[in-house]
Amino acid sequence: MVNTFDVSQNKTRIGAINFSNRVVREFHLKTHDSKERVLSAISEVEYTAGDSTNTNEALMVLRTEYFTKRIGDRSDVPNIAILLTDGESDNMADTVNEANLNKQTGVSIFSIGIGHMVN
């Protein structure tokens, strides 16, 4: 997906959050200023095995930390999140609430299910 974007500080910015039992802030929106650097950073992300899917916590970090000016958000650029998940959130009510809070702040979320246990 990264290859489809023109990545730079003045164009598309990309950040990454990893989640299962806990949320890991892999890199922020202003961390990498080129497609090559983003792809390299993604290749360094380790799969975080766990026995839970804390989607709500990842969405909260997205809303309260990632889409903020301090981390690299720009008020004149649309905020889009692509959520990759392999299962059902452990706390569906909180996940729906966080998704709605993100939406209220102008974040568009696209969810992509991966694997055979997707719901």
C-alpha positions as a Python dict, from the first residue, in 0.01 Angstrom:
ca = {
    (1, 'M'): (0, 0, 0),
    (2, 'V'): (284, 239, 83),
    (3, 'N'): (407, 218, -277),
    (4, 'T'): (88, 389, -397),
    (5, 'F'): (162, 709, -202),
    (6, 'D'): (397, 1001, -257),
    (7, 'V'): (557, 1001, 88),
    (8, 'S'): (731, 1314, 218),
    (9, 'Q'): (690, 1573, 492),
    (10, 'N'): (486, 1788, 250),
    (11, 'K'): (280, 1508, 94),
    (12, 'T'): (161, 1181, 250),
    (13, 'R'): (282, 1104, 601),
    (14, 'I'): (264, 753, 743),
    (15, 'G'): (272, 628, 1101),
    (16, 'A'): (228, 282, 1247),
    (17, 'I'): (78, 135, 1562),
    (18, 'N'): (101, -234, 1649),
    (19, 'F'): (-151, -389, 1888),
    (20, 'S'): (-251, -712, 2056),
    (21, 'N'): (-221, -742, 2436),
    (22, 'R'): (-67, -396, 2437),
    (23, 'V'): (-23, -105, 2199),
    (24, 'V'): (321, -45, 2050),
    (25, 'R'): (391, 291, 1889),
    (26, 'E'): (612, 182, 1598),
    (27, 'F'): (666, 523, 1437),
    (28, 'H'): (486, 856, 1411),
    (29, 'L'): (363, 1060, 1116),
    (30, 'K'): (668, 1286, 1108),
    (31, 'T'): (930, 1017, 1174),
    (32, 'H'): (1003, 915, 814),
    (33, 'D'): (1018, 1154, 521),
    (34, 'S'): (1040, 912, 228),
    (35, 'K'): (872, 602, 95),
    (36, 'E'): (1198, 409, 128),
    (37, 'R'): (1233, 496, 496),
    (38, 'V'): (872, 403, 570),
    (39, 'L'): (913, 69, 393),
    (40, 'S'): (1235, 2, 583),
    (41, 'A'): (1066, 85, 915),
    (42, 'I'): (773, -142, 832),
    (43, 'S'): (1011, -427, 754),
    (44, 'E'): (1152, -387, 1107),
    (45, 'V'): (811, -421, 1278),
    (46, 'E'): (789, -747, 1467),
    (47, 'Y'): (469, -946, 1486),
    (48, 'T'): (329, -907, 1836),
    (49, 'A'): (166, -1234, 1930),
    (50, 'G'): (-88, -1218, 2205),
    (51, 'D'): (-410, -1359, 2335),
    (52, 'S'): (-615, -1043, 2294),
    (53, 'T'): (-709, -785, 2033),
    (54, 'N'): (-714, -440, 2193),
    (55, 'T'): (-849, -252, 1896),
    (56, 'N'): (-1008, 9, 2121),
    (57, 'E'): (-673, 99, 2277),
    (58, 'A'): (-507, 130, 1937),
    (59, 'L'): (-786, 359, 1819),
    (60, 'M'): (-751, 569, 2134),
    (61, 'V'): (-376, 612, 2075),
    (62, 'L'): (-450, 699, 1713),
    (63, 'R'): (-696, 970, 1817),
    (64, 'T'): (-515, 1115, 2118),
    (65, 'E'): (-153, 1089, 2003),
    (66, 'Y'): (-105, 1022, 1633),
    (67, 'F'): (-343, 1271, 1481),
    (68, 'T'): (-200, 1560, 1682),
    (69, 'K'): (18, 1847, 1566),
    (70, 'R'): (301, 1734, 1799),
    (71, 'I'): (328, 1400, 1618),
    (72, 'G'): (297, 1545, 1269),
    (73, 'D'): (-71, 1595, 1196),
    (74, 'R'): (-157, 1881, 964),
    (75, 'S'): (-497, 2044, 1005),
    (76, 'D'): (-538, 2106, 632),
    (77, 'V'): (-485, 1741, 531),
    (78, 'P'): (-740, 1458, 564),
    (79, 'N'): (-666, 1202, 834),
    (80, 'I'): (-699, 844, 713),
    (81, 'A'): (-630, 531, 917),
    (82, 'I'): (-599, 183, 772),
    (83, 'L'): (-665, -72, 1044),
    (84, 'L'): (-531, -422, 979),
    (85, 'T'): (-673, -681, 1217),
    (86, 'D'): (-679, -1058, 1247),
    (87, 'G'): (-978, -1095, 1470),
    (88, 'E'): (-1258, -946, 1671),
    (89, 'S'): (-1194, -674, 1925),
    (90, 'D'): (-1191, -793, 2284),
    (91, 'N'): (-1404, -497, 2384),
    (92, 'M'): (-1646, -423, 2104),
    (93, 'A'): (-1838, -148, 2288),
    (94, 'D'): (-1520, 50, 2360),
    (95, 'T'): (-1395, -12, 2006),
    (96, 'V'): (-1715, 126, 1855),
    (97, 'N'): (-1693, 425, 2091),
    (98, 'E'): (-1330, 497, 1994),
    (99, 'A'): (-1412, 458, 1625),
    (100, 'N'): (-1694, 709, 1664),
    (101, 'L'): (-1470, 953, 1854),
    (102, 'N'): (-1212, 928, 1573),
    (103, 'K'): (-1486, 988, 1319),
    (104, 'Q'): (-1607, 1295, 1510),
    (105, 'T'): (-1258, 1444, 1488),
    (106, 'G'): (-1251, 1386, 1112),
    (107, 'V'): (-1056, 1058, 1091),
    (108, 'S'): (-1167, 815, 821),
    (109, 'I'): (-1096, 454, 920),
    (110, 'F'): (-1073, 168, 674),
    (111, 'S'): (-1059, -179, 832),
    (112, 'I'): (-899, -475, 660),
    (113, 'G'): (-944, -821, 808),
    (114, 'I'): (-662, -1070, 775),
    (115, 'G'): (-686, -1446, 831),
    (116, 'H'): (-965, -1691, 893),
    (117, 'M'): (-1098, -1561, 1229),
    (118, 'V'): (-1200, -1217, 1103),
    (119, 'N'): (-1527, -1072, 1229),
}
